[in-house]
Structure formats: structure tokens, C-alpha cells
């Protein structure tokens, strides 16, 4: 920063204009100009520093500004010109320069010389309010930086004039300079503000009938507060501003409260009533309105005067055809009106009047212009066209008022004058005070905005003709910040009642449904249930209307049409009225909201069950939508809606499915595919899936296949389900799918494992469930709970996303049951193997790591009490099985309560008992083979209470697969063991062979990787998951080998074979076993 | 221990012989007949190593007496007309896990005093290399490489290392092999760069680390004569003995060569497995390190890419581009790991495997022989 006196010479103002007389920083200090230097660095450290400074100095707002020629275009020079006019602000002008540079010319006091302060990158300057100054860019001709404010942003410049000399901020500034207390003018103190407020309030109490907002005070407070001591000005205005703004700083909040308390003390019964109304209302605007009302004298008139003054300037400019001046003045006027509107004040008729007159003069000017083109210069012409746009916009915005005005100007003005008092009356009525807040606001809005609304607050008058206009209004308000959504819904509902033609009804319904969905803006919370129900009903209605009248169609893309015109099939070219909208997205949204509400309900409460009952009607709506799309032959939405339908039924047992279908059948519209007497539920699912397979959408196809697999698994059709899964090759691509599909995949696989378990295919079950259990994040992978992160914490966004993915409770697969199935099948697979191996190295290779971990843990326990949890049961059963006590093992397994949750639990238990007998026999043989020379088959049969035939078959199988080195002596009915002890050298040789095998495999893998030939996994190795999978398949492969006894054709196990096995997932081990 | 040992050896070595006498540089013409014998500048390359019988027996004795698995000693002698004649040797003390500093110092002291004493008795005292005992032929080790590398720089012709395989000797065939480091390896060693690229450039594998020098054992005629008399059966001094005992030999016939040596086989297998395990561990370490490097590199690259992108957008906005900082300062990319260790381990595995092959093939022959015998 550099400061010097301005040389007052003519020339480009962007030049330095250095008079050679430097200005001491202390001089600036005495002018209350604050200055910091925060170097701009690439790391963004300056941002932190600025934030610190803001905190220290109470700068509450900031925004970015970038003044470049490109950004402003034509207006650039005009804006700079405005900057360079000598002016003052009613707030400190605090700027931080990131790039570029500029000059602040400030008036020295009292000599009134220009001091030029050159600010450049890294400078933070605070020009106090009330100082006369101007601003210009330097030769770089660009500036980018931050604007900071102590309160709400306000940068209205007040050009220097006699008026501004009397401006309270100016006076306050001068006073601060005299007293030399530099903080006073700049930094308002809270205590000061409060004490001042009391003063003001007393003054304001005297006339309470004026309505006022703080913004007006700012623009037109030349004399209103002038009577008060100058020092109080900053504080007061500051308070007023905070009161009216939405800024939520704590201190500004305190003040209005305090004021209310005092009000209460002073005011009578009427006051209290009023207050109670305000307490209920949470709109801060209103509060401030009320406060201000008491404070300020008829400032509204002042403001109106100002407006009129502006209007006069405009008139004058109009006379000399100076459109540039008109344009700036009109902008000013619009700003004022807008501010007024923000305070939900009626639009002054003056504005409307000038709008109308401007429009007419514009038209004449334009027509004149056409005749004599050369008369106007370029900038003027440009301003004229700009004005045309602005006025057009203004007219459109205040269409209603303009129309009213044109009809009867005087009546309009009268209505305006009456409005404030009417509002006053409405507010003071005790009956009103008791009304719910929404109603109160509604009234307020009604009285304020539409003068034609009756005072009783019955709402707008709706008629069939006005439907489109009202619709338009609602549409425009949609998504805006201050829109009252409940109100909008009510308007639309009323519109629906009066809608006559199908076209109107469709239009209104479309708007109504979307505004219902809009009601909840936050993503996390769900839609209120009653709203959901009405939305569902309305969608039904919409479908009904469209279905019954084929000459109307709702499409996502249509040609442009006039929103305000009634359309009928007769007018259209091909007799079909196309309306913009999307039913499928409504259905999607409805379904999503249903899921969301289920996610948010307590699954163990009755509320949840009640909510679930709505699924029927939802399902019906989906079916109806399907019927509609089938009729209109729209394939893409049809596929989507079928997917939705499938998602509702794929995981349901037959009875539930039939109930849902019955509900759907009850409706008047039914889709082509539905459950009737000669189709079974699986046929239905099949038909739906086949339809989706034929659709072009790969995502839908994938999901359909997964749902189909799930359903097959649910129906205990293991082999079909498995074949479908393997043939779809989904396990290779699912890692790149979206999360929802991955969850569905996990669910299908898990269900497949459970199905295998129910069917008694223990090994398959174990292998299928293994993957998910080794991750130890079962719940997370099935989207049934959030995983506890031990080492890292999730960001709130991640957590939110995670929560949204959760399945509703009724869709859950019972993880405890899952675990029981997995552990039991692991036990049945692992225990015999565990007893068959004798070397330590082999022992370390666990097939099922989670099971082994639990078993080791159970082994380490000193005391084992009676089993409590499922795990305890299984661990103790495993130990019993190891010892050959199969009966105890069976009893323990049967003692697990969770089996009751499994369909056909009795059959499953029986199957388990048989398995336990068989595996018990195998374990026994493995464990005691070294101890015996011969064992009688009949003894074995007795011990394990198995028929002799099955004992013989088991033993023969073990001999055949070289698990047991023995032979059968049929005549004597015994097993003869011929066990061979390996010598040390032999053992070592075996180990060596294995190690060399590993080494070779590793080498081939590396080579493949280097040569890039391993596309089989490089494609999939996009994450750790893929790697893990590889390891697992490898492990499984290893086991497949082991069951073959580690003898024979090892040659087949080259790199090539290895690659195949990995590509095919768990198909390979199965085929190996079969060989 | 390994390197410090080598350092100690190097410290005690005489400095390479420089100009013989700086005072009187008067040269006499070397007669043509002697030109191949007198080779001051070591111009004639080594073509072979000749080991004196005494040295052989000394090494064998030292190796078989010692409890330690590996023993070292220094070779003394002279090179003559391309042949390195090793005429004497002495063992070096073995230090196991002592205080490193102390042991190296004492080893150096011992070596120096030994050489001095030898000089005093006018025995050969010029060091020409060292010997090392080994089992199963796996002599590759960091120590050997380091010591030999130091010798190569300091000794005439770079010195040789003679490896004596104890396990072969116990089976009846004394095994001595002479090696020196190959040029390619020395080059890589000097640069201390054993990254993958360097290995490829130098075409280095474990088999090309060392080059073998032909070795022959020379015994003087007197000893030869004595040995031949040992083989010759003699008539017993006692007159009336059984004809079978009548002839006695100093070396009675032995059947030990028919022993299958299963203990050795077990040991060999164990060693092989051990070597493979350590190779695997080393591989794992290497893989880990290279993953780390790749990760760091990727991070650095993404950083620079991001910075570049940012700069492009900044330039587009009209802001000054941020400086392209030195990436190496921000990200510590670890140096590429040396693969020497894994090369050596592979060498060991190879040696064990070869030994295994050797013993098992001879054993196989022996077993066939036994079977042929039994079938008769």
C-alpha cells in the first residue's frame, strides 16, 4: 500500500497522479482508515488469515469480486464511472485485493484534499463509513479480491451532496474524528447498541401505526433519526439492520428478544396477544417489522418521496431523450421496490405508474427511433434497448398490478393506502392470533400481494380460467427460498378441485405431485406419510386420466407450447395433446420415498408394520403405471417400472407375493403380466425378468438377473440359481457396477449360499458364504447396518450416503442365521480335514479362516460354560465332533434357536444330523487310523448309527480319493489300514516340491503380468477387492487339489490353467472335484 | 560382521606395489628369456591357479577341524607367467558374533603380525587371495563378494578366492575351485547400483557374478613318490600269517563310497528349503519396496499433474501460474532396492540344487548297482 496526495491534474485517472507528497500512515490512521497486509500465497494461507482478521474485527460477511473488462462487458466503463464519483457509504467499505490493484481516493479532513491510497495484491483496507471517497482501478485495469462487511452486504453509494453532509453516518464519522476514538465510528459495540435501543424504542412508541423496514431507513433516513445524538447512529442502524436481516449472529439475535421482553412489560393485554403470535411464528422478517414499526416515524413516506424524486429525474431525462440516465434511475427504482417487496410490503402504485408510463414512452421512442435512426448516439441506443428489456421484465413481474392499475388507477392507489391498515387490523385481531402460524402467514402474504383478496383470508379465488396463471405462479415460486411449500400444495389442491378439462387436470396433477415431493427439501428425512399417501393417490388419478383418455399423453420431451392456453385434442395436429412431465419419475420417487420412510422408522414398532401395509397400494400404483406404459408402448419407462415391480416382489415369499398381486389385481388397470390361477409366483418373476432381459438397458438386465437368481435361491432351486450366476459372468464385472447393484449381488450370493445349505450342499454353501464372511463386514456389504470403522472415521457425507443405501428392515437377510449356516457348514467341512492332516505347515492353511479363528479362540478358553450364543453352540459342537462324539454334536447344533427362522427347519435339522453322522465317521477314521490296523465296518456302523451300506460307501470314497490309506476287506467286513510313515527326507522332498510349485506359479504370474497377457485379472484388479478375490479363488483351488490327495497330475496346474480358474470363479473347483 | 571383516582384511593388506625404487631409476635390459617371467606391471593375465599340495592339506585340515560352518584363510604365493602359484596359506581366526569392532581389529592385527613373522622366516609373504570353506557348494555370500571386491582393487591381478567344499570332501572327493569377480559385476559393484535396470545392462545373473579360474594341484615329486608307496600293498613284516593278511596297505580298501549318505541328503534338502524361504522373503521385501516406490511415484505424478492443471486454469483466469515446485522435495521417493541380495540367494539355491542333483544321481547309480547285485 502506498498513500500520497492526488495531484489534481487532468489525465487518465488510472495513472498514479502522484503529487510527490507522500502521506504518512498515521495520517490515514487519523482518518480512521484501517489497513492490514496479508500476502497472497498459493497455499491459501491468506484465506485463513483473512478469516482470523474477520473474526477479530467482526467482519461477518464476505464475497468474491472480480472486476475485469470481460466480466462486465459494455457496462464496465459505466460501473467504473460510478465508482469514481465522490460518494460515501453507510457501512465500512472493506476490501481485500488478491490480484490487480486500484486507488482509493479519500477526502482528507478537514482540508478536503484528495489522498490517493494505492492498494495492491495482499492489501486489506477498511474505509470507514461516512468518509467521502472514490475508487478507480490502476493501470492493470483489473482487480480481484474479497469484499467484507460487518453486517449484511450493503454497497449503495450516496453521491456527495448537501444531503449527504447531513447524513448521520457522515456526522458520526466527523464526530469520531474529533473525539479521536477511532474504534467508535467503525466498530459498533453491543452494549452501546442495546442501551441506545431503549431510547429509540421509547421514541418510537409514540406512533406505532407506521410500517417500516430497516432498509428504507438506510436509503432515506436523512432526517428521521437526525434528532438523536450522532454517536448513536452507527449502533442503531446496525441494530436495525441485523434485526431485519436473516443473519444469525448471536448478538443480533439477542437484541430483538430483549426488545420483546421490554415490550411485554410495557404493553397491555393486546400487546401480549400479539406477542404470542409472534412467538409462534418463526419468520424473523415479521418480528423485525413489528419492532421497526414502533421505532421509526413515517419513513415510508420518505422513501416514497425518494422514489418520486427518482421518477422526476426519469421524467426529465425522458424529455431530453437521455436513455442512459433513465436506465440508471430505473435500476435504482427497481432496487428500492425490490427491497420493499422483500419486506413483504405492497408495491407502491407510483412504481406501477412509472412502469406503465415508461412502457408507453418507450414504445413511442422506439417507433420514433425506427423512423429516424441517426438521431440517437450509440450508447443511448444501447440504453434504450436495455430499458426495453427491463421494462418488459418489470411489467411481466407485476403483471397483475399493472392490469389492475390500467383498469382503474385511482382504485389501485386507494387499495394500496388501505393495505397497511388492513394488515394492521388483521394482525391485531385476537382470532387471528390463535390461528396456526401458517394461516397467519398466508393471510399476510395474501393481503400484501394480492389486493383483490378478501380480508377474511379465505384465500385466492380460483376459477377454471385462472388455472394456468396460478399454475405459472406456483411454478415460478417453486424452488425459491422463501416459498411456503405447504401453501403451494394447498393452492394446487384447490386448483385441482376447479379443474375441468382433462388437460387442466393433468397439468394441475403434474404440478401438485411434484410440489408434494418438493415438500421435504432435505435428503435425509423422509416425506410425511399423509403427503405420501395423497401423492400416491394423485399418481393413481393421473394414470387413470391418461389411461382413459388416449388423446392425452405425458412425455418428458415435447415441443414447446404456451403454458397459458387451454389445449384440447381437437386443436392438435395428430389429435394427441402432449404434455411435459414424467410419470415414471413420479413412480420412482414414490417408491424411493417409501423406502426412505421405512429406513427412518423404528422397525420394531407398530408404525413400521402400518407403513408396510402401504406397500400394497404402492405395488398397485406401480402395476397401473406398467399397464399404462404397456398401452402407450413406451419401452424405456416400461422397463423401469417393471424393475420397480420386480424389486418389490423378488425377495418375498410366495404368500406375500400373492397378497401383493391380489391387491394389484383388484385395481381397474392391470398389466399384461400378472399372477393368475394358472401361473405360479416364480412364473411371474420369470416373465418379468424375461421382459427386462429383452430391454436394452444393461443395468436393468443385470439387476433383473440378480433378482432372478435371488428368487431361484429363495425357491431352493440351487442349481438353476448357480448356473445363472456363473453364466452371467457377473462376478467379473460386478466390481465396476454401482453400489446398489453390488448390494443386490451380495444379497443374491448370500441367498444362494443359504439355499445350498438348505439343500444340504454343505461344501457349496461354505464356499459361497466364505467370501462375504472373510471380509468381516457382512452387515455393511448387505446394506443392513453400518460398519464400525476402527481405523478411520467416515466423513459425514459418506455416512449419509451409507445410511441412504441401507435396506429397510423387512428386506434384511438374517445375519445371525447366515452366520450359523456358514459356521456349521465350515465345521462340517473343516473338522475332518483338520483331523486328517498332521504337519504343522498344512495345519496353518485354513479353509475357512473365520471358523478357524473362532475355533482357536475356543481352544484357548480355560473354562467353557454351557453354550449361550449361536457361536458357542457351534464351537462346542465342533469340539465334540473332533472327539467323535457325534450325538453330542448333533444335540448342540439342534439346540441353536435360530434355525426356527429358516423355512423347513425340521428338514434342515434332519439333514444336518445326517451330515454330522457322516462327517463324524470321517473324522473318526482320520483321527484313529494310525492307531488301528483294522476296523470292523459293523462297529463303525453301530457307533455312528449309520447303515452299513453308507459306512461302506463313505470308506470306499475316502480310499478312492486317497484321503485314507487303507483297503476294504469285504469278506471279513473290515477296513485294513496300511499306513506309511514318511521319512524325514521324504517329508522334506514333499515340502520342497510344494515350494518349487509355488515359486513357478509366482513366476508365471509375474511373467504374465509383465507381458500384459493377464488381462483376465488386470481388468478386474481395479481395487483391493479384486485382489482379495484372486487370493480366495486361489485358496479354493488349492483345496480342490488337496482333496485329490496331492497326487497325480500336477502338470495341469500351469499358469494357463490358473488363469482359467480365476476367470471362472468357483466353477473350476467344482469341475476339478468332479474329475 | 560381513563388511567389517572385509574392511579389516583390506586394512591389513600391503599397499599395491608402486615404483620399485624412486631413488635410482636405472633399468637394466631384461633378457628375452626372462621377459615372460618378470612381469612388473602385471601385464600377463592370469590363466590358471596352481595350488601347492601343502596348501591343499592345510585348507582341508583347517576346514575339517573347525567347528564353524565357514572358515577363512589367506593365500600366499606369486604369479608367474600367467599362473598364480599358491605356495602357502594360513588360517584366519574365526569370530562369531563378537563385538564387531574388536574382532575386526584383532583380526587385522593377527594378519599383520602373521605376515611379518612369515617375512622374518623368509617365507612367501605376498597375499594373492583367500580361501573359504563351504557346504553343498553354496558359497555365495555377501562377505565373500565384499572381501573379493576389496582384494580385486588392492592385489596384483585382483587376487583369487578358493572355495573348498567340505561336504564333498567328506564323501571322498576333495573339491577346490578358484574364482574371481567378473568385470561386469565389478563395474556394477563400483557404482553400487544393483537395480533391475543395472542388472539387465550388465547382464548379471548369479552365474555371471564370479568367473572360475582353472585350478590344478601340484605336489612335489617327493610327495608324489610317497603317496604312490602308500597305495602300493606291502608284504607284512610277520612271516607266518594268513594269506589274506599277508599284504597290507597303508590305505585299506574302504566301502564308504557305497554309502548313500542319506544324512547329507536330508541336510541338503533342508538347506535348499531354507534358501528358498529366504529368497521368498527377499522377494517379498523387494515387491513391497517396489510397490511403495510405485505408490510414491504415482502420488508425485498426480501432484504435478494437478499443479499443471491448476496453472492452466489460473492462466486462463489471468492469474500468475504457481511455481512448479520440486517434486522430489515434497515426496520422498525411496531409492530402488538393491537386488544383489536376491541374486546371491538365487545363486545359493542354484548351488544347493546342483549339489542335490549330484548326490542324488550318484546315489541313484549306487542303488542300481545294489539292485543288480541283489537280483543275481
Boltz contact constraints between the chains, C-beta under 6 A:
constraints:
  - contact:
      token1: [A, 42]
      token2: [B, 322]
      max_distance: 6.0
  - contact:
      token1: [A, 99]
      token2: [B, 319]
      max_distance: 6.0
  - contact:
      token1: [A, 984]
      token2: [B, 266]
      max_distance: 6.0
  - contact:
      token1: [A, 985]
      token2: [B, 265]
      max_distance: 6.0
  - contact:
      token1: [A, 985]
      token2: [B, 266]
      max_distance: 6.0
  - contact:
      token1: [A, 988]
      token2: [B, 269]
      max_distance: 6.0
  - contact:
      token1: [A, 992]
      token2: [B, 269]
      max_distance: 6.0
  - contact:
      token1: [A, 992]
      token2: [B, 273]
      max_distance: 6.0
  - contact:
      token1: [A, 995]
      token2: [B, 276]
      max_distance: 6.0
